[in-house]
Amino acid sequence: MRTILSCGLAALLLAGCATSPRQTAAELNRRDPEYATRECRQARAEAAQFDEQRNGRMIVAVAGNLVVPFAGAAAGAAMGKIKEDRKRDLNKRLRGACTSDPLARR
């Protein structure tokens, strides 16, 4: 039973909601005048260094469930929520700094 719960939790953790900042940066229009600005370069550099830590979240979830049932699930979910918030904020910053009309893609 624990194995099934752990596998289900791992699948949920791996299915992130927000787009990866690296993918967002790759999809930006390089011909946009805002793309060459300092703010855009800084945001793209931060997106290139962004680490999703999917393996670490899965290990915490599975190991935590082995020690205390559902504690690993809660810890993994909390870590996932924090990463999703960071991805969403970085994507918003990328679009705002590198696009002339940041709301056009929403």
C-alpha positions as CSV (number, residue, x, y, z in Angstrom):
1,M,0.0,0.0,0.0
2,R,2.8,2.4,0.8
3,T,4.5,1.7,-2.5
4,I,1.3,2.6,-4.4
5,L,0.9,5.9,-2.4
6,S,4.6,6.7,-2.9
7,C,4.4,6.1,-6.6
8,G,1.2,8.2,-6.9
9,L,2.8,11.0,-5.0
10,A,5.9,10.9,-7.1
11,A,3.8,11.1,-10.3
12,L,2.0,14.2,-8.9
13,L,5.2,15.9,-7.9
14,L,6.7,15.3,-11.4
15,A,3.7,16.8,-13.1
16,G,4.4,20.5,-12.5
17,C,1.9,23.2,-13.4
18,A,4.0,26.2,-14.4
19,T,6.2,26.2,-17.5
20,S,9.9,25.9,-16.9
21,P,11.7,29.3,-16.9
22,R,14.2,27.8,-19.3
23,Q,11.5,27.0,-21.8
24,T,9.9,30.4,-21.3
25,A,13.3,32.1,-22.0
26,A,13.7,30.0,-25.1
27,E,10.3,31.0,-26.5
28,L,11.0,34.7,-26.2
29,N,11.1,36.8,-29.4
30,R,14.7,37.7,-29.9
31,R,13.7,40.6,-32.3
32,D,11.8,42.4,-29.6
33,P,13.6,45.6,-28.6
34,E,13.2,44.7,-24.9
35,Y,15.1,41.5,-25.4
36,A,18.4,43.4,-25.5
37,T,17.9,45.3,-22.2
38,R,19.9,44.7,-19.1
39,E,16.8,43.6,-17.1
40,C,16.1,41.0,-19.7
41,R,19.6,39.6,-19.7
42,Q,19.6,39.3,-15.9
43,A,16.2,37.6,-16.0
44,R,17.4,35.2,-18.7
45,A,20.6,34.4,-16.7
46,E,18.4,33.6,-13.6
47,A,16.2,31.4,-15.7
48,A,19.2,29.5,-17.1
49,Q,20.4,28.8,-13.5
50,F,16.9,27.8,-12.2
51,D,17.0,24.2,-10.8
52,E,13.7,22.4,-10.5
53,Q,15.1,19.8,-8.0
54,R,12.5,17.2,-9.0
55,N,14.6,14.3,-7.8
56,G,15.2,15.9,-4.4
57,R,11.5,16.4,-3.9
58,M,10.7,12.8,-4.8
59,I,13.4,11.5,-2.5
60,V,12.1,13.6,0.4
61,A,8.5,12.4,-0.3
62,V,9.4,8.7,-0.5
63,A,11.9,8.6,2.4
64,G,9.5,10.7,4.6
65,N,6.7,8.3,3.9
66,L,8.8,5.4,4.9
67,V,9.6,7.0,8.3
68,V,6.3,8.5,9.1
69,P,3.3,7.8,6.8
70,F,2.1,10.9,4.9
71,A,4.8,13.1,6.4
72,G,6.8,12.7,3.3
73,A,3.8,13.5,1.1
74,A,3.2,16.7,3.0
75,A,6.9,17.7,2.9
76,G,7.1,16.9,-0.9
77,A,3.9,18.9,-1.5
78,A,5.2,21.9,0.4
79,M,8.5,21.8,-1.5
80,G,6.6,21.5,-4.8
81,K,4.4,24.5,-4.0
82,I,7.4,26.7,-3.2
83,K,9.1,25.7,-6.5
84,E,5.9,26.3,-8.5
85,D,5.6,29.8,-7.0
86,R,9.2,30.6,-7.9
87,K,8.7,29.3,-11.4
88,R,5.6,31.4,-11.9
89,D,7.3,34.5,-10.5
90,L,10.3,34.1,-12.7
91,N,8.2,33.5,-15.8
92,K,6.3,36.7,-15.0
93,R,9.6,38.6,-14.6
94,L,10.9,37.2,-17.9
95,R,7.8,38.2,-19.8
96,G,7.8,41.6,-18.2
97,A,11.5,42.4,-18.8
98,C,11.8,40.8,-22.3
99,T,8.6,41.6,-24.0
100,S,7.2,44.9,-25.2
101,D,3.7,43.8,-24.4
102,P,4.0,41.3,-21.5
103,L,0.2,40.8,-21.2
104,A,-0.2,39.8,-24.9
105,R,0.8,36.1,-24.2
106,R,-1.6,35.6,-21.3
